Each structure stands twice: as C-alpha cells, then as structure tokens.
Amino acid sequence: MKKVYFVLILIVFGSTTAWAQQDPQFSQNIFTKLAVNPGFAGANGAYCGTLLYRNQWTGFGGEPKTMLFTGDAYIDDISSGVGLTVISDQLGFDKNLGIRAAYAYRTQLGSGKLGIGADFGLMQKSIDGSKFIYNDGPDASIPTNNVSGGTFDLGFGLYYNTDKMFVGASASHLTEGEIKYSNIKTKLARHYYLQGGYSVGLTSSLDLKPSLLVKTDGASTQMDINANLVINNKYWGGLSYRLQDAIVIMVGMEIIPNLKFGYSYDLTTSDIKTYSSGTHEVMLGYCFKPVKVIHRQFHRNVRFL
C-alpha cells in the first residue's frame, strides 16, 4: 500500500507544476454524451437525466472512483437544448469536481438535426495532505492539510443525429485554466473527442448498435470500440474494447417505461491487471417526452346564429 501512495505522490508532486491527467472515462459512454459534448444537449427531444458510478481498478488501493450526473432538456420554443453536468472524481487523496452548464442551438440539417453547443462552469481540485503516508519523512512541498483551488472551464461541441445514426466532435478545457492551491499549480490540458454510432435493424425486434469514441489530450489517445445488441428496444447486451486497456462486458434493461438500468465490467488487459480485479460501472437513466398540448380554436359559423 505504501508503494502505491508513494507512486501517487511522485505523479502529483514530482514538481510544483503538474499537468492534468486524462478526464474520467466511462465504459457506458453511449449514455454519457453530454459529459463530453455540449452540442448533445436536447438531442433526444425530451427531458433526460442520468446517474452513473464507476469504481475503477477495484482492489488497487486509492483507485479512481467517479460519480456523474447529466441532465438535459429540449426547449421547442427556442429550438434549443440546455443541460447540466456534474462530475466528482477521486484518485487516492486527490479529488476533482466539475460543474458545467450547457446550451445548444439545434437546427434541421438534411434528415437529422445539428446541435451547436457550448458549456461553461467551474473545475475544482483538492488534496488532503494529512492522509499521506511517508516512507522517508515529510516533504516541504507537500501540504499537511486539505487544500483546494478552482478555475473557470469552457467547452465547445457539434453533434448531429438522425433516427439511425449520430456523430459528434467536441473539445473541453478550452481555456486551459490553471488551478493554484498551497504551493501547487495544476494546468488543465485541452481534450478533444470524436464519437459516432449507427443502428442496424437485424429483425423487427433486434437491433445492432455499434459506436466509436476517440479521445485525446494531445499527449495520449484512447479509442473505445463498442457494440450493443438491443432486443425489443428494452434489453441490451454487448462488448467494448478500449485499446491497450480493457475488454468491457455491458448489459442493461428498461426497468419500467422511460427508466433504464445499465451495468458494465471492465476486464483489464494492461499491466495493471496484476493489481486489479476489474472495474465496475452502474448507470441509471430516465428520459421522457412531454405531451405537447394542442390549443384548439373554435369559431362560430356566421351562417348559424
């Protein structure tokens, strides 16, 4: 355990200036589009909310634990979508909190709709220095209490979807804000995302939905290749492969109308598999379309008074 925390200390405090690590990743990324692309807001033409919890590399000690909430709605009167994303991510004694509001203007384009969106908010980091375990005594550059700091965050995205397909491109941390706490500085690295997917009708009750997510911060790149088999638009199961990292098993179902539950398990394929028993991820999503009220007008026929 001490070796693990010693490695974390080296990563975070190897110098007084540190670069942000890759944003939290999700295996069920088909349900977390708003978290990486504000252009998605309102794409479902409904009111939607998603909760997700991810426990990565179980048993490692100080492993990443992430909670995500996204909510979005389509406002027909202004042809726009609005959304909110809250991400709480913990790695050892390092905690990150991101809160962003999103707006997307949606316009008809061919057989689908294009969303042009932006999000803005706050990114906060904190470290509890009182919990560090030392092998060779305290280091003056490491705080001995809980310290935190924050910075403004900005993102931009394009998202196009039809009944059968979707494609999106986005960027986060555009301002590359710098977070200062105690004598530590962390600069957010700009991240870029490209995603796409298609629905193939195999039978009247069976659909195959392959999708792809590519993410990079300029220093490293990851790719998720996913495929889900959906039965009666109610049950699904599938596989995902994250290059040089994991093979993912995914299952889910619609519990009651509009309420979905999903679970995924990552089988780690990288060298860290020796120390980890895998990754668990649980998703709960609710989405409904409000009934549009039609106001009827009645006029008296002048022929009948």
C-alpha positions as CSV (number, residue, x, y, z in Angstrom):
1,M,0.0,0.0,0.0
2,K,2.8,2.4,0.8
3,K,4.3,1.8,-2.6
4,V,1.0,2.8,-4.2
5,Y,0.8,6.1,-2.3
6,F,4.4,6.8,-3.0
7,V,3.8,6.4,-6.7
8,L,0.8,8.8,-6.4
9,I,2.9,11.3,-4.6
10,L,5.5,11.2,-7.4
11,I,2.8,11.7,-10.1
12,V,1.1,14.6,-8.4
13,F,4.0,16.3,-6.6
14,G,7.0,15.5,-8.8
15,S,7.3,19.2,-9.4
16,T,5.4,22.3,-8.2
17,T,3.7,22.4,-11.6
18,A,1.6,19.4,-12.7
19,W,-0.4,18.7,-15.9
20,A,-3.9,17.4,-15.5
21,Q,-4.4,13.8,-16.2
22,Q,-6.9,12.4,-18.7
23,D,-10.6,13.3,-17.9
24,P,-12.6,10.5,-16.3
25,Q,-13.5,7.8,-18.7
26,F,-16.8,5.8,-18.8
27,S,-17.4,2.4,-20.4
28,Q,-21.1,3.1,-20.9
29,N,-20.2,6.2,-22.9
30,I,-23.3,5.8,-25.1
31,F,-25.2,7.3,-22.1
32,T,-22.7,10.0,-21.2
33,K,-22.5,12.1,-24.4
34,L,-23.4,15.4,-22.7
35,A,-20.4,15.0,-20.3
36,V,-18.0,15.4,-23.3
37,N,-20.1,17.2,-25.9
38,P,-22.4,20.2,-25.1
39,G,-23.8,20.0,-28.6
40,F,-25.7,16.9,-27.5
41,A,-28.0,19.0,-25.2
42,G,-31.6,18.4,-26.2
43,A,-30.7,15.8,-28.9
44,N,-33.3,13.4,-27.6
45,G,-36.1,16.0,-27.8
46,A,-37.0,15.1,-24.3
47,Y,-36.3,15.7,-20.6
48,C,-33.5,13.3,-19.6
49,G,-31.3,12.6,-16.5
50,T,-28.5,10.1,-16.0
51,L,-26.7,9.0,-12.8
52,L,-23.5,6.9,-13.1
53,Y,-21.0,5.5,-10.7
54,R,-17.6,4.0,-11.7
55,N,-15.2,2.1,-9.4
56,Q,-12.1,1.6,-11.5
57,W,-9.3,-1.0,-10.9
58,T,-11.0,-2.5,-7.8
59,G,-8.6,-3.6,-5.1
60,F,-5.7,-1.5,-6.3
61,G,-5.8,0.9,-3.4
62,G,-6.5,4.6,-3.9
63,E,-8.2,3.6,-7.2
64,P,-10.3,6.1,-9.2
65,K,-13.9,6.5,-8.1
66,T,-16.2,8.6,-10.2
67,M,-19.7,9.8,-9.9
68,L,-21.5,11.5,-12.8
69,F,-24.8,13.3,-13.2
70,T,-26.1,14.7,-16.5
71,G,-29.4,16.3,-17.2
72,D,-30.7,17.9,-20.4
73,A,-33.9,19.1,-22.0
74,Y,-35.1,20.3,-25.4
75,I,-37.0,23.7,-25.4
76,D,-39.1,23.7,-28.6
77,D,-40.0,27.4,-28.4
78,I,-36.4,28.4,-29.0
79,S,-35.2,25.3,-30.9
80,S,-32.5,24.8,-28.3
81,G,-31.3,22.4,-25.7
82,V,-30.0,23.1,-22.2
83,G,-28.0,20.8,-19.9
84,L,-26.1,20.3,-16.7
85,T,-23.1,18.1,-16.0
86,V,-21.7,17.3,-12.5
87,I,-18.6,15.1,-12.2
88,S,-17.0,14.1,-8.9
89,D,-13.7,12.2,-9.4
90,Q,-11.4,10.8,-6.7
91,L,-7.9,9.3,-7.1
92,G,-6.3,8.5,-3.8
93,F,-6.3,11.7,-1.8
94,D,-6.8,13.8,-4.9
95,K,-10.4,15.0,-5.6
96,N,-11.8,16.7,-8.6
97,L,-15.2,18.4,-9.0
98,G,-16.5,19.8,-12.3
99,I,-19.9,21.6,-12.7
100,R,-20.8,22.8,-16.2
101,A,-24.0,24.3,-17.7
102,A,-24.6,23.7,-21.4
103,Y,-26.5,25.3,-24.2
104,A,-27.0,24.0,-27.7
105,Y,-28.8,25.6,-30.7
106,R,-30.5,22.8,-32.7
107,T,-31.3,23.2,-36.4
108,Q,-32.7,20.9,-39.1
109,L,-30.0,19.6,-41.4
110,G,-31.0,17.1,-44.0
111,S,-32.8,14.1,-42.4
112,G,-31.4,15.0,-39.0
113,K,-30.6,17.8,-36.6
114,L,-27.4,19.6,-35.8
115,G,-26.6,20.8,-32.3
116,I,-24.0,23.6,-31.9
117,G,-23.2,23.9,-28.3
118,A,-21.0,25.3,-25.6
119,D,-20.7,24.7,-21.8
120,F,-19.1,26.7,-19.1
121,G,-18.5,26.2,-15.4
122,L,-16.0,25.5,-12.6
123,M,-13.3,22.9,-12.2
124,Q,-12.1,22.4,-8.7
125,K,-9.2,20.2,-7.3
126,S,-8.4,19.4,-3.7
127,I,-5.8,17.3,-1.9
128,D,-5.9,16.1,1.7
129,G,-2.3,16.2,2.7
130,S,-3.0,14.9,6.2
131,K,-3.6,11.4,4.8
132,F,-0.3,10.9,3.0
133,I,1.9,8.0,4.1
134,Y,5.6,8.8,4.0
135,N,8.5,6.3,3.6
136,D,11.3,8.8,4.4
137,G,9.6,11.6,6.3
138,P,7.6,14.7,5.2
139,D,8.3,16.7,2.2
140,A,8.1,20.5,2.5
141,S,6.4,20.8,-0.9
142,I,3.5,18.5,0.1
143,P,0.7,20.2,2.1
144,T,-0.1,18.8,5.5
145,N,-3.8,19.7,5.5
146,N,-6.7,19.8,3.0
147,V,-6.0,22.4,0.3
148,S,-8.1,23.3,-2.8
149,G,-8.4,25.6,-5.7
150,G,-10.6,26.2,-8.8
151,T,-10.7,27.7,-12.3
152,F,-13.2,28.7,-15.0
153,D,-13.8,25.9,-17.5
154,L,-15.1,26.2,-21.1
155,G,-16.1,23.6,-23.8
156,F,-17.5,23.5,-27.3
157,G,-19.2,20.8,-29.4
158,L,-21.0,19.8,-32.5
159,Y,-23.5,16.9,-32.5
160,Y,-25.5,15.6,-35.5
161,N,-28.1,12.9,-35.2
162,T,-30.9,11.2,-37.2
163,D,-33.2,8.3,-36.2
164,K,-30.4,5.8,-37.2
165,M,-27.0,7.5,-36.6
166,F,-25.1,10.1,-34.7
167,V,-21.7,11.8,-35.0
168,G,-20.1,14.4,-32.7
169,A,-16.9,16.4,-32.3
170,S,-16.0,18.4,-29.2
171,A,-13.3,20.0,-27.1
172,S,-13.1,20.6,-23.3
173,H,-10.9,22.8,-21.1
174,L,-10.5,25.3,-24.0
175,T,-9.2,28.0,-21.6
176,E,-6.6,25.5,-20.2
177,G,-7.2,27.1,-16.8
178,E,-4.6,27.0,-14.0
179,I,-5.6,25.8,-10.6
180,K,-3.5,27.0,-7.6
181,Y,-3.7,25.5,-4.1
182,S,-1.0,25.8,-1.5
183,N,2.3,25.9,-3.4
184,I,1.0,23.6,-6.2
185,K,-0.1,24.6,-9.7
186,T,-2.1,22.3,-12.0
187,K,-2.9,23.4,-15.6
188,L,-5.8,21.7,-17.3
189,A,-5.0,20.1,-20.6
190,R,-7.3,20.6,-23.5
191,H,-9.1,17.4,-24.5
192,Y,-10.7,16.5,-27.9
193,Y,-13.4,14.0,-28.6
194,L,-14.8,12.3,-31.7
195,Q,-17.8,10.0,-31.5
196,G,-20.1,8.2,-33.8
197,G,-22.6,5.4,-34.0
198,Y,-25.2,3.6,-36.1
199,S,-28.3,1.5,-35.6
200,V,-28.7,-1.6,-37.8
201,G,-32.1,-3.3,-37.8
202,L,-31.5,-7.1,-37.9
203,T,-35.1,-8.1,-37.4
204,S,-38.3,-6.5,-36.3
205,S,-37.2,-6.9,-32.7
206,L,-33.4,-7.0,-32.9
207,D,-31.0,-4.0,-33.5
208,L,-27.3,-3.9,-33.6
209,K,-25.8,-0.6,-32.4
210,P,-22.0,-0.2,-33.0
211,S,-20.4,3.0,-31.8
212,L,-16.9,4.6,-31.5
213,L,-15.4,7.1,-29.1
214,V,-11.9,8.6,-29.7
215,K,-10.4,10.9,-27.0
216,T,-7.0,12.6,-26.8
217,D,-5.3,15.3,-24.8
218,G,-2.5,15.7,-27.3
219,A,-0.1,13.6,-25.3
220,S,-2.1,10.3,-25.3
221,T,-5.0,8.9,-27.3
222,Q,-7.6,6.3,-26.4
223,M,-10.3,4.6,-28.5
224,D,-13.4,2.8,-27.4
225,I,-15.0,0.4,-29.9
226,N,-18.5,-0.6,-28.8
227,A,-21.3,-2.9,-30.0
228,N,-24.6,-3.5,-28.3
229,L,-27.4,-5.9,-29.3
230,V,-30.8,-4.4,-28.4
231,I,-33.9,-6.6,-28.0
232,N,-37.3,-5.0,-28.4
233,N,-35.7,-1.7,-27.6
234,K,-35.9,-2.8,-23.9
235,Y,-33.0,-5.2,-23.2
236,W,-29.4,-4.9,-24.3
237,G,-26.0,-6.6,-24.0
238,G,-22.7,-6.0,-25.7
239,L,-18.9,-5.7,-25.7
240,S,-16.5,-2.9,-25.9
241,Y,-12.7,-2.8,-26.4
242,R,-10.6,0.0,-25.1
243,L,-7.3,-0.1,-26.9
244,Q,-4.4,-1.3,-24.7
245,D,-6.6,-1.0,-21.6
246,A,-9.7,-3.3,-21.2
247,I,-12.4,-5.5,-22.7
248,V,-15.8,-4.5,-21.4
249,I,-19.0,-6.5,-20.9
250,M,-22.2,-4.5,-20.9
251,V,-25.8,-5.4,-20.0
252,G,-28.9,-3.4,-19.3
253,M,-32.7,-3.2,-19.4
254,E,-35.6,-0.8,-19.3
255,I,-37.0,-1.4,-15.8
256,I,-40.2,0.5,-16.3
257,P,-41.2,2.8,-19.1
258,N,-38.6,5.5,-19.5
259,L,-36.3,4.2,-16.7
260,K,-33.1,2.3,-17.8
261,F,-30.5,0.4,-15.8
262,G,-27.1,-0.5,-17.1
263,Y,-24.0,-2.3,-15.8
264,S,-20.6,-2.8,-17.2
265,Y,-17.5,-4.7,-16.1
266,D,-14.0,-4.0,-17.4
267,L,-11.6,-6.8,-17.8
268,T,-8.2,-5.0,-17.5
269,T,-5.7,-6.0,-20.2
270,S,-2.9,-3.6,-19.4
271,D,0.0,-4.4,-16.9
272,I,-2.2,-3.0,-14.1
273,K,-4.3,-6.2,-14.3
274,T,-1.9,-7.9,-11.8
275,Y,-3.1,-5.5,-9.1
276,S,-6.7,-5.0,-10.0
277,S,-9.8,-7.2,-10.0
278,G,-11.5,-5.2,-12.7
279,T,-13.8,-2.1,-13.0
280,H,-17.5,-1.9,-12.1
281,E,-19.8,0.8,-13.5
282,V,-23.5,1.3,-12.8
283,M,-25.9,3.5,-14.7
284,L,-29.4,4.7,-14.1
285,G,-31.2,6.9,-16.7
286,Y,-34.6,8.4,-17.0
287,C,-35.9,10.1,-20.2
288,F,-39.4,11.1,-21.2
289,K,-41.0,13.3,-23.8
290,P,-43.7,15.7,-22.5
291,V,-47.1,15.6,-24.3
292,K,-47.4,18.6,-26.4
293,V,-50.7,20.4,-25.6
294,I,-52.6,21.4,-28.8
295,H,-54.8,24.5,-28.2
296,R,-57.9,24.2,-30.4
297,Q,-59.7,27.3,-31.6
298,F,-63.5,27.3,-32.2
299,H,-65.2,29.9,-34.4
300,R,-68.9,30.5,-34.7
301,N,-70.2,29.9,-38.3
302,V,-71.9,33.1,-39.3
303,R,-74.5,31.0,-41.2
304,F,-75.8,29.7,-37.9
305,L,-76.5,32.4,-35.3
